Every structure is written in C-alpha cells, then in structure tokens.
Amino acid sequence: MLILTRKTSEKIIIGDSITISLIEIRGDQARIGVEAPKTVKVYREEVFEAIRSENQAAVASNTILPKMDFLKK
C-alpha cells in the first residue's frame, strides 16, 4: 500500500484519468473528491461490500426459473 500525506487542495493522480483531491479536513474526517471517467465505478468501501454480498447471495440462491415455452414462436 502506498501511503501519501496531502494538504487541503493537494491532489493525487492515478494513471492518466483519475484525480483524487483532498477537499477539507475536519477533526478526524477528510472530504475527498474523485474525478474519474464515467466508465470507472467509484464506491465507498461499505457500499462496495454491500453490492458484493448481494451478488454472492444471488448466485448462492441458485433459483431455477420455470421454462416458458409458451413464449417461443
């Protein structure tokens, strides 16, 4: 893991198209801005983990849908 120290308004560049800016520091919280192409998904860790859990639960449920032969022409 790369650990960097930044001051307010300083940035971190990742590759050619992602910029992370330190917007504000208040107490023990930092506001961070992320600029990335729309094709790059950016999530907070807890949101990402919730999505992953839901996807794993969907796969594990292994629901078998009934055949709908009547829809075939």
C-alpha positions as CSV (number, residue, x, y, z in Angstrom):
1,M,0.0,0.0,0.0
2,L,1.3,3.4,-0.9
3,I,0.7,6.0,1.9
4,L,0.8,9.7,1.0
5,T,0.5,12.8,3.0
6,R,-1.5,15.6,1.4
7,K,-2.6,19.1,2.5
8,T,-6.0,20.6,1.6
9,S,-6.3,21.3,-2.1
10,E,-3.5,19.0,-3.0
11,K,-4.2,16.1,-5.4
12,I,-3.1,12.6,-6.2
13,I,-3.1,11.4,-9.8
14,I,-3.8,7.7,-10.7
15,G,-3.0,6.8,-14.3
16,D,-4.0,9.2,-16.9
17,S,-7.6,9.7,-16.0
18,I,-8.2,9.6,-12.2
19,T,-7.6,12.5,-9.8
20,I,-8.2,12.4,-6.1
21,S,-8.4,15.8,-4.3
22,L,-8.3,16.5,-0.6
23,I,-11.1,19.0,-0.2
24,E,-11.3,19.6,3.5
25,I,-10.2,18.2,6.9
26,R,-12.5,18.5,9.9
27,G,-11.4,16.7,13.1
28,D,-11.0,13.1,12.2
29,Q,-12.8,13.3,8.9
30,A,-11.4,14.2,5.4
31,R,-13.6,15.2,2.5
32,I,-12.1,13.7,-0.7
33,G,-13.1,14.4,-4.3
34,V,-12.7,11.8,-7.0
35,E,-12.6,12.7,-10.7
36,A,-12.7,9.6,-13.0
37,P,-14.2,8.7,-16.3
38,K,-17.9,7.5,-16.2
39,T,-16.7,4.0,-17.1
40,V,-14.8,3.8,-13.8
41,K,-17.0,2.8,-10.9
42,V,-16.1,4.5,-7.6
43,Y,-17.7,3.3,-4.4
44,R,-17.3,3.8,-0.6
45,E,-16.0,0.6,0.8
46,E,-19.2,-0.2,2.8
47,V,-21.3,0.3,-0.4
48,F,-19.0,-1.9,-2.4
49,E,-19.1,-4.7,0.2
50,A,-23.0,-4.5,0.3
51,I,-23.1,-4.9,-3.5
52,R,-20.7,-7.8,-3.3
53,S,-22.7,-9.5,-0.6
54,E,-25.9,-9.1,-2.6
55,N,-24.3,-10.5,-5.7
56,Q,-22.9,-13.5,-3.8
57,A,-26.3,-14.1,-2.2
58,A,-28.0,-14.0,-5.7
59,V,-25.5,-16.6,-7.0
60,A,-25.8,-18.8,-3.9
61,S,-29.6,-18.8,-4.1
62,N,-29.4,-20.8,-7.3
63,T,-33.0,-20.1,-8.1
64,I,-34.3,-22.1,-11.0
65,L,-36.9,-20.3,-13.1
66,P,-39.7,-22.3,-14.8
67,K,-39.4,-22.8,-18.6
68,M,-41.6,-20.5,-20.5
69,D,-42.0,-22.5,-23.7
70,F,-45.2,-20.7,-24.5
71,L,-43.2,-17.5,-25.2
72,K,-41.4,-19.2,-28.1
73,K,-42.9,-18.6,-31.5
